[in-house]
Amino acid sequence: MSVLVLPGCRPQKDVEARDVVLIVIDTLRADHLALYGYGLATSPNLERLAADSVTYTQAISPGTWTVPVHASLFTGLWPSFHGAERVAGDRNLALPMNPEVPTLAELVRAHGLRTAAFVANATYVSPIFGFGRGFDEFFDAHLDRGPQVSKAIGNWLATQQGRVFLFVNILDPHEPYDPPPPFDTHFPGKHEEFGAMMTTLLFAGAPLTPEMRAHFASQYDGEVAVADQAVGAIIAGMKKRGRYDQALVIVTSDHGEFLGEHGLAGHGQPPFEPEVHVPLLVKYPFSRRAGERVARRVSTLGIFSTILSTLRVPAPPDTQAQPLDDPHPVWVEDIDQAGNRIRVAYDDRQKLISATTATGTENRLYDLAADPGESTPIRDGSEAATLRAVLTSFADAPRPVNMAERPVIDPEREAKLRALGYIR
């Protein structure tokens, strides 16, 4: 259903979106954006978009790496329910999404939108994991850099007449951190001798020095700025073609990145805040609620239901996601590289990390209000009893069995994994 809006009029109530654009900037941590208090100008285009959007300042990803989080965005299910999680004991493999679970693209295509995906992270956001289901077109070749992605989208939009659903994955902030000039020297701290792969250095036992951290932060920030330019170009293209005003535009990330915190680099690591606190901007049709900032903690799982509700599409009966503005629990789930089940629960100020191993369950409780860096666990006493109880209830709920076959790492995929630092 389209909505006729007379010139000069802006709807004050919810209206159905004409188009939907979901942009995931892979590996973008929230605290390296000025919108989230960062002191460097890494993201001027996102700041301009935020003026038309709702900014969720405490958005938490449901997982710690690409496959499970994208699957949650696509299905509205927590990772252990859609099944696209790490294969226990294998750092690089995940199962595909449960093939019985409908995807966001399938649902919106049935509503009459033409669906297209533009994917830079072709290694993991791949049809072999089920991410191609529901897309009329799935582009994942020669889109390594943000400018390639935005140019391809602009060319594609120029050929479209009807309503569209665009999924966009931009990879620039991911290792290797190798921003092109002038972005490689735009932010202070570059030391050529450290190269582009922080994970490789730390894995080899290199000492984590202030100079190393400054270098990788500068190069990461340069990559963020490249991704930000790509978002700006996508938005400019939508405006040029009259597709911006009535569109629902969402920008987020699948996960963050460690840049030396807790002695760590990369992602797919323990679920501390640098890895799971991600940006989330939602530009509603006709910029409803423009400039609003929501400080309540939300899960990016809610993107699934927010998109469907804005399109007036009923959610599947088993959907766990709730619209972002409805109160909802915030969980994080992972299977770590040792095969242990990791789960996280939040309340207003506390965070409980639970690790279940072959020998039992270990809990770590953090007071994020008093200790935002999660440097010292606090005593898991009676004050956390409710948090422990809800996490136990969530953990004990029965999960579907995912019968999808385990993918094979062929030579081409292995080369891509090496280039991204997953295989050393």
N, C-alpha and C positions, 0 to 999 in steps of 0.2 A: 504494500500500500504506500503510495506517495502522498506527500503533504504539500498542498499549495500554500505558499507564504507570500503575501503581498509585499512589495518593496517597502523597506523601512520598518517592517514588523518582525519581531523576534518572539517566538513562542516562549511562554513562561512555564509551561508544563511539559511533561515528557512527550516526545514525539518519536515515531519509529525512524530509525536511521535509514537513509537511502543506501549508503555504502558503509562497509566496515573495513578498517585497516588495523591489523594487529602487528605491531613492530616489536620484535624481540632483539635487543642489542646483546648479543651473547657475551657473557662474562663481565657485565658492567655492575660494579658495586656502587651502592647509593652514595656513599660518603666521598666519592671523587667527582661529585657534581655540586656546583654552587647552590642549586636548589635545596641541597641537603647540608649546606654549611661549609662546603669546601672553599678554600681561599684562592683557588686559581680558576681562570675562566676557560674551563674545558668544554662548556656546553651552552653557548649562547643561543643556539637554535632551539634546544629543549626549554630554555628559559622563556623564549618567545611563545613556544607552544603552551607552556604552563600558564601563561596569561589568559588563555582561552580554555583552560582545563581545570580539573580537580587533581591536585597533587596529594597522593597518599604518602605521608612521610614515614610510616612504619610498616611498609609492605614486606612480607616475608615469603620467600620461595618455599614450595613444598619439598624441595630436594636440594642436593648439593652439586649435581652435574647435569649435563645436557639432556640425556635420553629420558630419565624419569620425569624431569620437570616439563619438558615439551609435551610429553604424553599426558601429564596432568592438565596442562593448558588445553589440550585437544579433547580430553574426555570428561573433565570435571570430576575426576576421581583421584584420591590419594594414591601415591605410587604403589603401595602393596595391594591395591585393589585393581588397578589397570594392568599390573604385572610387568611393565617395561622397566625392570630394575637390573642392577648389576648381577651378572652370573657369579655366584659365590666363589671366591678364590681367584677370580680373573679380573684384573684391573681394567681391562679395556672392553669387555663384552657385556652386552645387556640382551635380554629377551625382547622381542617385539611386543607391542601392545596386544592385549587380549583381543583376538579378531572378532569376538562377539560384542565388543563395546562400540557403540556408535561414536563417530568423531564429530567435532565441531564443523568441519568442512562438509561432511555428509548432511548434517542437519540444516545448515544454511543454504546449501545447494538445493535441497528439497523445498526450501522457501522461495526459490526463484532467483537467487544470486549466482552469478558466474564466479567460480572460485579459482584462485591462482596463488601459487606459492613461489616466492623468490628466496632461495636458500643459499647462504654462503657456507654454512657448516654442513657440507654434503657428506661428511664422514658419519655423523651421528643423526642429523635431522634428515633421514633417508627413508625412501620407500621400504627398504628391507626391515625397518622397525615399525612399519605401518603408517608412517607419516604422510604417505601419498594418498591415503584413502579419502575420497570425497573431493579431490581437486581435479577440476577440468584440465588444468595445466600446472605442471610442476617443473620449475626451472632451477637447476642446481649445478650448472656448468659455467665456468668462467665468471663467477660472481665472488671472487675471493675478497675484493675490497669494496668498501662502502660506495664509492663513486660508480663502480660497475653495477652494483645493485640498484642504485637510484636511477641510473641511466636506463637500465633494462625496464624498470617499472614505468618510467616516463614514456618509453616507446610503446609499451603494452597498453597503457591507459589511453594513448592516442587512438587506438584501434577499437575501443570499447564504447558501446552505446548504452547498455542497460546497467542494472545494479551489479555491484561487485563485492566480493569478499577477498581481501588481500591478506595473506600471511607473509611476513617479511622477517628473515633472519639475517642480521648484520654481524659479522664475525670479528671486526677489527680489534676490539680490546683483548681478544684471546692471544695467548702465546702462539708464535714468537712475537715479542714486542718489537716491531720494526717499522715504525711510522715513516712515511715518505717525507722528504723535505717539503716545506719548512717545519713540519710538525715534530721532527726528530730533535730539533733544538728549540722548540717554542717554549718549553717548560724547563726550569733550571735543574741541573744535577747530572747531565749525561756524562758517562765515562765509557768511551769506546771499548775498553778492555773487557768489560763485563758481557758484551754481546747482547743477545736477544732472548735467552732462555734462562730465567731465574730457577726454574725447577731443575734443570740439568746441573747447574752449579751446586745447588743445595744437595741434590741427590749424590753428587760426587764428593760431598764433604767440605765444600768451600765454606770458610767462615762468613757469617752474616754480618757484614760491616755497615756502618751508617752510609758509606759511599755506595755500597752495593744497593742498599734500599733506595737511596736517592736516585740512582741511575734508573732502576726499574720503575720507580714511581714516575719519573719524567717520561720514560718511553711509553708506559701504560697510558699516561695522561695524553700523550700525543695520539695514541690510537683512539682514545675516547673522543678526541676532537675530530678525528677523521669520521668516526661513526656519527657524530653530531652533525657534521656537514651533510652527510648522506640523508639524515632525517630531514634536515632543512630543505634539501632538494626534492625529496618526496612530497613534503607539504606544499612547496611552491608549485610542483606539478599538479597537485590536486586543485589548488586555487586557480591555476591557469585554465583548467578544464571545468571549472564550476562544480567540483566534487567535494569541496572542503566543508562548506557551511553545514550541510545536512548529514555529514558523515559522523560516525563514531570512530574516533582514532585513539588507539591505546598504545602506549610505549612503555615497555618494561624490560626486564632481563630474566634469563633463566636462572642465573646464580651470580654471585660475586666472585672475588678472587683474593687470595692471600698474597700480600706483598711484603712478607717478613713477619707479620703478626704471629705470635705463638711459635716462631721459628719455622713457619710454613710458607710454601709458595704454591701457586696454582689453585686447583679446586678438586672436588671429589674427596675432600679432606674432612676432619671433624667439623661439625656444623656450628662453628662460632659465627658471630655476626658479620665479619667481613665477607663471608661466603653466602649467607642467606638473606641479609638485608639488601633489598634491591629497589631500584626506582620504580615508580608506577605513576604515570600520567594518563588521565582519561579525559579526552575532549568529547563531550556529549554533543548530540546534534544541536546546531545553532548556539554552541558554546554555553549551554545551560550550566549555571554554577561556576562561571569563568573565574579563575583566580582563587578558588576555594582551596584550603589546605585541611586535610583530615589527619589528625594526629593519632586516632585510634589504630591499634595494630590490626592489620588485615592480612589475609593470605591471597597470593596471586592466583590461587585456585579459583577464586571468585570471578576472574576474568571470563571464564567459560559461561557462567550464568548471567553475568552482566551483558555480554554480547547477545545471548539468546533473548533476554528480557527486553533489551532495547530494540530487537527485531520483532518482538511479539511471537517468538518461537517457543513452544512448550519444551521444557527440559525433559530428558528421558527419566523414567520413574526411579532409576537407581542412582541418579546424580547426587553426589555429595557436596558439590560446590553450591554456594549461596551467593547472591549478588553482593558486590563489595560493600554496599551500605547497609546490609542486614547483619546483625551480630552473628558471629560464627567462630568456631574454634580455629586455632592456628596450630597446625602440626608441621613438623619436618620429618621426613623418613629417608632412610638410606640403608643400603647394605654396603658396609665398608670393604676395603680391599682385602681384609682378612676373612671376610664372610660373616662378620657379626652384624646383627640387626641393630640399627641406631634409630631412636625416635626422640623427638623434642616436643615439649609442650610449653606454652606461655600462659601467664596471667598478666595482670596489669604491669607488674614490675619484675617478676621473677621468670626464670627460664630453667627448665629441668631437662637435662640431657640424660637419656637412658641408653645403655649399651647392653645388649643381651648376647652372651657368649655361651660356649659349651659348658661353662662352669657356673653360670648364673647371670644375674643382672646387677650392673653397677650404675648408680645414679650420681649425677653431679648437678648441684643447684647453684644458680648465679642470681644475684640481685643486680639487674641491669641498671636500675636507677642509681645505685651507689657505686657500681663497678661496671661501667659500660664496656670496658675492655676485656671483661671476663677473665681477669687475672687470678682471682682467688675464689674457689668454690666456698659456699657457706654451709653451715651445718644443716643437713636435711632433716629438720625437726618438724614439730607439729604444725608450724605455720605453712608448710608445703603439703600438708596431708591432702587437701582438696586437689592440688595439681597432680600429685602422685596417683590419686584415685581416678581422675579423668583420663590420665595417660594409660593406666592399667586397663580401664574399660575400653579405650580405643584399641590397645594392643590385643586384647582378648577377643575382639569381634571377629567372626569367621570371614575368611577371604576367599574369593573365587580361585579356582585352579586355572592358571594360564597354560594352555596347551600349545602355545606358539613354539615353533622350532627355533633352536639356538642358531644364530647366524654364524657364518664362516668368515674368518679374516683371510681374504684372498690377497695376492701381492699388491694390487692397486690400493686396497683399503689399508694394508700394512704401511705402505708408503705415506699415505695421508696421515695415519696415526703417528708416524715418526715425525712428520713435518710439524704436527701440532704438539709434540712433546709427550705423547702418551706412551710411546715405545722408545726406550733409550738404548 
